[in-house]
């Protein structure tokens, strides 16, 4: 088992290009299924910003390949911006 506070202390790195994406700021949780759907990483310069959410990146849980003691390795070919997808509904 891993705590949310533990996830927030690990840096997220994309295995595809080696880019350091930042730290987990939030989780998207499916309450009906009782599982984490995705992790959310703030865009650069927006950490701890409560109201500027449009630049945040959502990484689906399935894209997480390894949670290590210091880092979270993800495999992303592109980021998903939730605000862009909301306009399509």
TAGI-V803791 format. One record per residue. N is the residue number from 0. PSI is psi in radians with two decimals (* if undefined). Layout:
n=N psi=PSI
n=N psi=PSI
//
This chain:
n=0 psi=2.52
n=1 psi=2.46
n=2 psi=2.67
n=3 psi=-0.71
n=4 psi=-0.55
n=5 psi=-0.70
n=6 psi=-0.67
n=7 psi=-0.30
n=8 psi=-0.03
n=9 psi=2.36
n=10 psi=2.47
n=11 psi=2.23
n=12 psi=2.33
n=13 psi=2.12
n=14 psi=-0.41
n=15 psi=-0.80
n=16 psi=0.01
n=17 psi=0.13
n=18 psi=2.38
n=19 psi=2.05
n=20 psi=-0.43
n=21 psi=-2.77
n=22 psi=2.64
n=23 psi=2.26
n=24 psi=-0.42
n=25 psi=2.92
n=26 psi=2.53
n=27 psi=2.00
n=28 psi=2.32
n=29 psi=1.84
n=30 psi=-0.56
n=31 psi=-0.70
n=32 psi=-0.26
n=33 psi=0.73
n=34 psi=2.77
n=35 psi=2.20
n=36 psi=-0.66
n=37 psi=2.85
n=38 psi=2.65
n=39 psi=2.29
n=40 psi=2.24
n=41 psi=2.59
n=42 psi=2.74
n=43 psi=2.39
n=44 psi=0.04
n=45 psi=0.21
n=46 psi=2.37
n=47 psi=0.18
n=48 psi=2.08
n=49 psi=-0.47
n=50 psi=-0.32
n=51 psi=1.40
n=52 psi=-0.15
n=53 psi=-0.39
n=54 psi=0.01
n=55 psi=2.61
n=56 psi=2.40
n=57 psi=2.20
n=58 psi=1.96
n=59 psi=2.48
n=60 psi=-0.58
n=61 psi=-0.35
n=62 psi=-0.16
n=63 psi=2.12
n=64 psi=-0.51
n=65 psi=2.32
n=66 psi=1.86
n=67 psi=-3.04
n=68 psi=-0.43
n=69 psi=-0.48
n=70 psi=2.83
n=71 psi=2.11
n=72 psi=2.23
n=73 psi=2.77
n=74 psi=1.72
n=75 psi=2.28
n=76 psi=-0.46
n=77 psi=2.74
n=78 psi=2.73
n=79 psi=2.12
n=80 psi=1.98
n=81 psi=-0.53
n=82 psi=-0.58
n=83 psi=-0.67
n=84 psi=-0.48
n=85 psi=-0.58
n=86 psi=-0.31
n=87 psi=-0.23
n=88 psi=*
//
